[in-house]
């Protein structure tokens, strides 16, 4: 979780995340993401985050998608 869009962007463009992302398509058979704002002081539960991913997420490109990923399941 990040405090603001700038912090999220800094994470995405730096360090280990930046080094790993070009390899994602070859490493994974499924990958998905969701971006949403959360106003509470506590992080959302795993169940809430999973629900957001399932209902609002999108899949990322992978070289060898699983059947579920190829069907667009996030």
Secondary structure, DSSP 8 states (H G I E B T S, - for coil): --SSHHHHHHHHHSHHHHHHHTTHHHH-S--EE------SSS---HHHHHHHHHHH-EE---SS--HHHHTT--
